[in-house]
């Protein structure tokens, strides 16, 4: 999400209940070295809001992701400087997006090239938009791998795009098991049950959760009646490398779990020093 009329609606619509909080702990450690890669992920995610054509920072865009029915958007491309093939998903900017954000009905996912174990459930509001673009994304990535066989894979996105990154990571990891993959889910709410998180967290690859100080969206749906579970490693920052920490476990009180925020808050619109939707399509860094 970023600042627009839809974001104001989201502020009213996306509020989590506070009850039965999962086990909390406080063991975060400073990790300024992680900041630059997460800031780059935020820039690529911002470019998805902007609707960049041709290039998005260091990524050459080869396919625009779009599905009208679910209002799902993003892009696929490659980075010569990073030697990566990139899948980037856009966050919420419309009423349809927000209805996906709050559609917490649990469903059993089914995607080509992915084998889900018994008991895995994810929210319909993520399953539907990703399912609508899954095959076209996998097809484009496969084509790019043929052209750039030595490149690794990456995926990222912010807010709804970050939560879609939770599933794009699984889709890419299972469809291309021989490729290295790193995904950065920024400002994401959890999307599924404990069985989902255990399955996704056990795949080969790296899933990072990148969260901004004073953002309440990562705390959505973690409590009753949902009990959805995050997976991956959380990094938390106030927008500078000096404040970037590596968190421990799903609910580290030094990070999102301890910021006292729920739903869409002011901190949601920034990520690792980047204003979402305000960074343009390039910078002097690339």
C-alpha positions in Angstrom: 0.0 0.0 0.0 1.0 3.6 -0.4 -0.5 7.0 0.1 -3.8 7.3 -1.9 -7.5 7.1 -1.3 -7.4 3.3 -1.1 -4.8 3.5 1.6 -7.1 5.6 3.7 -9.8 2.9 3.3 -7.2 0.3 4.2 -6.4 2.1 7.5 -10.0 1.6 8.6 -10.4 -1.9 7.2 -7.2 -3.6 8.2 -7.1 -3.9 12.0 -6.0 -7.0 13.8 -7.5 -8.4 17.0 -5.2 -8.5 20.0 -5.5 -11.8 21.8 -3.6 -15.0 22.4 -0.3 -13.6 21.2 2.2 -16.2 20.1 5.3 -16.7 22.3 7.3 -13.4 22.5 11.0 -13.0 22.8 13.6 -10.3 22.5 16.9 -11.4 21.0 17.5 -9.1 17.9 21.1 -8.4 16.9 22.5 -5.5 14.9 23.0 -6.3 11.2 23.8 -3.2 9.2 25.2 -5.3 6.4 21.8 -6.6 5.5 20.4 -3.1 4.9 21.6 -2.5 1.3 20.0 -5.6 -0.1 16.7 -4.9 1.7 16.8 -1.3 0.5 17.2 -2.5 -3.1 14.2 -4.8 -2.6 12.2 -1.8 -1.3 13.2 0.2 -4.4 12.1 -2.6 -6.7 8.9 -2.9 -4.8 8.3 0.9 -5.0 8.8 0.6 -8.8 5.9 -1.9 -8.9 3.6 0.8 -7.5 5.0 3.4 -10.0 4.3 1.1 -13.0 7.8 1.4 -14.4 8.2 0.4 -18.0 11.4 -1.0 -19.5 13.6 -0.8 -16.4 13.1 -0.6 -12.6 16.4 0.4 -11.1 18.9 -2.3 -12.0 16.2 -4.7 -13.4 15.3 -4.9 -17.1 11.6 -5.6 -17.2 10.7 -8.4 -19.7 7.1 -9.0 -18.6 4.4 -7.0 -16.9 2.3 -9.1 -14.6 -1.4 -8.2 -14.8 -4.7 -9.9 -14.1 -7.8 -7.7 -14.4 -10.2 -9.8 -12.4 -8.1 -9.9 -9.2 -6.3 -6.6 -10.0 -2.9 -8.3 -9.6 0.1 -6.5 -10.9 3.9 -6.6 -10.9 6.8 -7.4 -13.2 9.4 -10.0 -14.1 12.9 -9.2 -15.3 16.6 -9.6 -14.9 19.5 -7.7 -13.4 22.8 -7.9 -15.1 24.6 -6.2 -12.2 23.1 -8.6 -9.6 23.0 -11.6 -11.9 19.4 -12.3 -10.7 16.0 -13.0 -12.3 13.4 -11.0 -10.5 9.7 -11.3 -9.7 8.2 -8.2 -8.1 4.6 -7.9 -6.9 2.7 -4.7 -6.4 0.9 -3.9 -3.1 -2.6 -2.5 -2.6 -3.9 0.5 -4.4 -7.5 -0.4 -5.1 -10.7 -1.6 -3.5 -10.2 -5.0 -5.1 -6.7 -5.2 -3.6 -8.0 -4.3 -0.1 -10.8 -7.0 -0.3 -8.0 -9.5 -1.0 -6.0 -8.1 2.0 -8.9 -8.9 4.3 -10.2 -12.1 2.7 -8.9 -14.5 5.4 -10.9 -17.5 4.4 -8.5 -20.5 4.5 -8.3 -22.6 1.3 -6.1 -25.5 0.1 -3.7 -24.1 -2.5 -3.1 -25.9 -5.8 -0.4 -24.6 -8.2 1.4 -26.2 -11.1 4.8 -27.5 -10.2 4.2 -27.2 -6.4 3.5 -30.1 -4.1 1.8 -29.0 -0.9 1.7 -31.4 2.0 -1.5 -32.3 3.7 -2.9 -29.7 6.1 -1.5 -26.6 4.3 -4.0 -23.8 4.2 -3.5 -20.2 3.0 -5.9 -17.2 2.9 -8.1 -16.9 -0.2 -7.1 -13.3 -0.6 -3.6 -14.4 -1.4 -4.3 -17.7 -3.2 -6.7 -16.1 -5.7 -4.5 -13.3 -7.0 -1.3 -15.5 -7.1 -3.1 -18.4 -8.8 -4.3 -15.9 -11.5 -0.7 -15.1 -12.5 1.3 -18.1 -11.4 1.5 -19.9 -14.7 2.5 -16.8 -16.7 5.2 -15.9 -14.1 6.7 -19.4 -14.1 6.7 -19.4 -17.9 8.6 -16.1 -18.0 11.1 -17.1 -15.4 11.7 -20.4 -17.2 12.4 -18.4 -20.4 14.8 -16.1 -18.6 16.6 -19.0 -17.0 17.2 -20.4 -20.5 18.8 -17.1 -21.5 20.7 -16.5 -18.2 21.4 -20.0 -16.8 23.9 -18.8 -14.2 21.6 -16.2 -12.7 19.9 -16.9 -9.3 16.2 -16.1 -8.6 14.7 -13.4 -6.4 11.2 -12.2 -5.6 10.0 -9.2 -3.6 7.0 -6.9 -2.9 5.5 -4.7 -0.3 2.3 -5.0 1.8 0.0 -7.2 -0.3 3.0 -7.6 -2.7 5.0 -8.8 0.3 2.4 -11.3 1.3 2.3 -12.5 -2.4 6.1 -12.8 -2.1 5.5 -15.4 0.6 3.9 -17.6 -2.0 6.1 -16.6 -5.0 9.0 -17.9 -3.0 7.4 -21.3 -2.7 6.3 -21.3 -6.3 9.8 -20.5 -7.6 11.6 -22.8 -5.1 9.5 -25.8 -6.1 9.4 -25.1 -9.8 13.1 -24.4 -10.0 14.7 -26.6 -7.3 18.2 -26.3 -8.7 18.3 -22.5 -8.6 19.4 -20.4 -5.7 16.6 -18.1 -4.5 16.3 -15.2 -2.1 13.0 -13.5 -1.5 12.3 -10.4 0.5 8.7 -10.0 1.8 8.4 -6.4 2.9 5.7 -5.2 5.3 3.9 -8.5 4.8 1.0 -9.9 6.8 1.1 -13.7 7.4 -0.9 -15.7 4.9 -1.5 -19.1 6.3 -1.6 -21.7 9.1 1.2 -23.3 11.0 1.4 -26.2 8.5 1.9 -23.7 5.7 4.7 -21.8 7.6 6.4 -25.1 8.4 6.3 -26.3 4.8 7.4 -23.0 3.3 10.1 -22.3 5.9 11.6 -25.7 5.2 12.3 -25.2 1.5 15.8 -24.6 0.1 16.4 -20.9 -0.3 16.2 -17.7 1.8 13.1 -15.9 2.8 13.6 -12.6 4.5 10.8 -10.5 6.1 11.7 -6.8 5.9 9.8 -4.6 8.2 9.8 -0.9 9.1 9.6 0.5 12.6 6.1 1.5 13.6 4.4 -0.6 10.9 1.4 -2.6 12.2 0.7 -4.7 9.2 3.1 -7.6 10.1 1.1 -8.0 13.3 -2.2 -8.6 11.5 -3.8 -12.0 11.7 -1.2 -13.5 14.2 -3.8 -13.7 16.9 -7.1 -15.4 17.4 -9.3 -16.1 15.5 -6.8 -16.4 12.7 -3.5 -17.7 14.3 -1.7 -17.2 11.0 2.1 -17.8 11.2 5.0 -15.9 9.6 8.1 -17.8 8.3 11.6 -16.7 7.3 14.0 -14.3 9.0 12.8 -10.9 10.0 14.9 -7.7 9.6 13.7 -4.5 11.2 14.8 -1.0 10.6 13.9 2.7 11.2 15.2 3.5 7.7 18.9 3.5 8.2 21.7 0.8 8.2 22.6 1.8 11.7 19.1 0.8 13.0 18.8 -2.4 11.0 18.6 -5.5 13.2 18.2 -9.2 12.5 15.3 -10.6 14.6 15.0 -13.9 16.3 12.0 -16.2 15.6 8.5 -15.2 14.5 7.7 -12.9 17.4 10.7 -11.0 18.5 9.7 -8.1 20.7 12.7 -6.0 19.6 11.1 -6.0 16.2 7.5 -5.8 14.8 6.0 -8.0 17.5 7.0 -5.4 20.1 6.1 -2.2 18.4 2.5 -2.1 19.7 1.1 -1.4 16.2 -1.7 -3.2 14.4 -3.0 -2.8 10.9 -2.0 0.0 8.5 0.0 2.7 10.4 2.2 5.6 9.3 5.3 3.3 9.4 3.8 1.1 6.7 4.5 3.5 3.9 8.3 3.4 4.2 10.7 0.5 3.9 14.4 0.6 4.5 14.6 4.3 3.8 12.4 4.2 0.7 9.0 5.9 0.4 6.8 3.3 -1.4 5.5 4.6 -4.7 7.8 7.7 -4.4 11.2 6.4 -5.5 10.7 6.5 -9.3 12.2 3.9 -11.6 16.0 4.6 -11.2 18.5 6.2 -9.0 22.2 7.2 -9.0 22.9 3.9 -7.2 22.4 2.0 -10.4 
